[in-house]
Amino acid sequence: MKIIGLDSAVDEQKNGLVLFEYNNTDKLTFTALWDHHQDIVAQICDWLEDGEQSLIGIDSPLGWPLQFSKGLQDHYAGMYLGKDANAFFRRETDIDIARRFHKTPLEVSADRIGRTAFMTLKRIREISERSGREISLVWNARDNYAAGFIEVYPAATLLANKLDIKGYKKDYEVRLKIVTELKRRYLIQGIDGIDIAKIDHNFDACLCCFAAYDFLTGKSKAPEVITERIKREGWIWTRAIEQ
């Protein structure tokens, strides 16, 4: 099957997009980097064109906190919203990631990342319409889907592998060292001579693929119960911390 990694952003030039192949042999094979010659939606549609089962790992929130969405439904200017800002602005998955990795994801309801989430959902709809394929949010690796997507978080993927995230977004040498380690851990093939560490957005897109691989191979931490709240808010799929 195909695994697509999307480091999503509103600005087209700040997106990262990469394609890997996975054939159930515990190995990932690098296939292609987005070359920016066509827009993101068109590129993903091209990759989906042959009808092969595909999973897209997306670095972007895909839902909003339940208390936030419910709290604003009947809200008028000047009205009290409650005393617990964290409960209002954070999803259950954000709280889980912060507890496990001591790093809190950007809050979709309190930060500009909300615009990224909006754009991401718009792109998913456009991919479905252009490709003629239903793109489904996936909750279980065994679900029956032709093309699916999940939410992932590159920094948490690194932390789950006990790798230092300090400076990796800005420092090429740090990314290069991480690639060497992840290539060994994920049995990555096909990247010899391909500098996936050169651009940070492409590097994050690769981490999205690795998180999707963890999901497919049962290494991700799932919610104990997929409640109505989690269905509304979404879930960040990240592997359990390496022991």
C-alpha positions in Angstrom: 0.0 0.0 0.0 1.0 3.6 -0.3 1.8 5.9 2.7 1.6 9.6 2.0 3.0 12.1 4.5 1.6 15.7 4.5 3.2 18.4 6.6 0.3 20.8 6.2 0.4 24.6 6.1 -1.7 27.4 4.7 1.2 28.7 2.7 1.6 26.2 -0.2 5.4 26.7 -0.1 5.6 25.7 3.6 4.0 22.3 3.0 5.9 19.1 2.8 4.7 16.0 0.9 6.3 12.6 0.5 5.4 9.1 -0.7 6.5 5.8 0.7 5.4 2.2 -0.2 4.7 -0.4 2.4 4.3 -4.1 1.5 3.7 -5.7 5.0 7.3 -6.8 5.3 8.1 -4.3 8.0 10.0 -2.3 5.5 9.3 1.2 4.1 10.4 2.1 0.6 10.9 5.8 -0.3 9.1 6.5 -3.6 8.8 10.3 -4.2 9.1 13.8 -2.9 6.7 16.5 -4.0 8.5 18.6 -6.5 6.4 21.8 -6.2 5.7 21.8 -10.0 2.0 21.2 -9.3 -0.2 22.0 -6.4 -0.5 19.6 -3.4 -4.0 18.4 -4.2 -3.0 17.5 -7.8 0.1 15.7 -6.6 -1.8 13.6 -4.1 -4.5 12.8 -6.7 -1.7 11.6 -9.1 -0.4 9.3 -6.3 -3.9 7.9 -5.7 -4.6 7.5 -9.4 -3.8 3.7 -9.7 -6.3 2.8 -7.0 -3.9 1.2 -4.6 -4.9 1.3 -1.0 -3.4 4.4 0.6 -3.1 6.1 4.0 -2.2 9.7 4.4 -0.6 10.8 7.7 -1.3 14.5 8.2 0.4 16.9 10.5 -2.6 19.1 11.3 -5.4 19.1 13.7 -8.6 17.6 12.2 -11.1 18.6 14.9 -11.8 21.2 17.6 -12.2 20.7 21.4 -15.7 19.6 22.2 -16.1 22.1 25.1 -14.9 24.9 22.7 -17.4 24.0 20.0 -20.3 23.5 22.4 -19.4 26.5 24.5 -19.5 28.9 21.6 -22.7 27.6 20.1 -24.9 29.9 22.2 -22.3 32.4 23.2 -22.7 36.1 22.9 -20.1 38.8 23.3 -19.3 39.5 26.9 -20.6 36.2 28.3 -18.6 34.1 30.7 -17.0 31.0 29.2 -15.9 29.0 32.3 -12.9 28.9 34.6 -10.8 26.2 33.0 -9.0 27.5 29.9 -7.2 24.2 29.3 -10.4 22.3 29.2 -11.8 24.8 26.8 -8.9 25.1 24.4 -7.3 21.6 24.5 -8.6 18.3 23.0 -8.3 15.1 24.9 -5.6 14.0 22.5 -3.6 17.2 23.2 -3.7 16.4 26.9 -2.6 12.8 26.3 0.4 13.9 24.2 1.4 16.5 26.8 1.2 13.9 29.5 3.2 11.3 27.6 5.9 13.5 26.0 5.8 16.7 28.1 5.2 18.7 24.9 1.8 20.2 24.2 0.6 20.5 20.6 -0.5 23.8 19.3 -4.1 24.5 20.3 -6.3 24.5 17.3 -8.9 26.7 19.0 -6.4 29.2 20.4 -3.7 29.5 17.8 -3.2 30.2 14.1 -3.0 26.5 13.6 -6.8 26.7 13.3 -6.3 28.1 9.8 -4.1 25.2 8.9 -6.7 22.8 10.1 -9.4 24.6 8.1 -7.1 24.5 5.0 -6.3 20.8 5.6 -10.0 19.8 5.7 -10.6 21.8 2.6 -7.8 20.0 0.8 -9.1 16.6 1.9 -12.5 17.5 0.3 -10.8 18.6 -2.9 -8.7 15.4 -3.1 -11.8 13.4 -2.8 -13.7 15.4 -5.4 -10.8 15.5 -7.9 -9.8 11.9 -7.5 -13.3 10.5 -7.4 -12.3 8.5 -4.3 -13.8 8.8 -0.9 -11.1 9.8 1.6 -12.0 8.4 5.0 -10.8 9.3 8.5 -9.4 6.0 9.8 -9.7 4.8 13.5 -8.3 1.3 13.2 -5.6 -0.2 10.9 -7.9 -3.1 10.1 -10.7 -0.8 8.9 -11.8 -1.4 5.3 -10.9 1.7 3.3 -9.5 2.5 -0.1 -7.9 5.9 0.8 -7.8 7.0 4.4 -6.1 9.6 6.6 -5.1 10.1 10.2 -3.7 12.9 12.3 -0.1 12.7 13.4 2.5 14.9 15.1 6.1 14.7 13.9 7.7 16.0 17.2 5.9 13.3 19.2 7.1 10.7 16.7 10.7 11.7 17.5 10.1 11.8 21.2 8.5 8.4 21.1 11.7 7.2 19.6 13.6 8.9 22.4 15.2 11.3 19.9 16.0 14.9 20.9 13.8 17.4 19.0 15.8 20.5 20.1 16.7 22.6 17.0 15.7 20.0 14.5 13.4 22.4 12.6 16.2 24.9 12.0 19.4 22.8 12.0 20.1 20.6 8.9 22.8 18.7 10.7 20.4 17.7 13.5 17.9 16.5 10.9 20.6 14.5 9.1 21.6 12.7 12.3 18.0 11.9 12.9 17.5 10.5 9.4 20.5 8.1 10.0 18.9 6.8 13.2 15.4 6.5 11.8 16.6 4.8 8.6 17.9 2.0 10.9 14.8 1.8 13.1 12.2 1.9 10.4 14.2 -0.3 7.9 13.8 2.4 5.3 14.9 1.6 1.7 15.3 3.8 -1.3 16.6 7.0 0.2 20.3 6.5 -0.5 21.3 9.7 -2.4 18.0 11.4 -1.5 18.4 14.2 0.9 15.2 14.1 2.8 16.7 16.2 5.6 17.5 19.2 3.4 14.1 20.9 3.7 12.4 20.8 7.2 8.9 20.5 5.7 9.8 17.5 3.7 11.5 16.0 6.7 8.4 16.5 8.8 6.4 14.9 6.0 8.6 11.8 6.2 8.0 11.7 10.0 4.2 11.8 9.1 4.8 8.6 7.0 6.7 6.9 9.9 3.8 7.7 12.2 1.4 6.2 9.7 3.6 3.1 9.5 3.4 2.8 13.3 -0.4 3.0 13.1 -0.5 0.3 10.4 1.8 -2.0 12.3 -0.1 -1.6 15.6 2.6 0.4 17.4 0.5 3.5 18.0 -1.2 4.2 21.3 -5.0 4.2 20.6 -7.6 5.7 22.9 -8.9 3.3 25.5 -12.4 3.9 24.2 -13.3 5.9 21.1 -15.8 8.2 22.8 -18.1 10.7 21.1 -15.7 13.4 22.3 -12.8 11.8 20.6 -14.8 11.3 17.4 -15.6 15.0 17.4 -12.1 16.2 18.4 -9.9 13.7 16.5 -6.9 11.7 17.8 -3.1 12.1 17.3 -1.7 8.7 16.4 1.8 8.3 17.9 3.7 5.2 18.8 4.1 4.2 22.4 7.4 5.4 23.9 10.3 3.2 23.2 11.4 1.3 26.4 
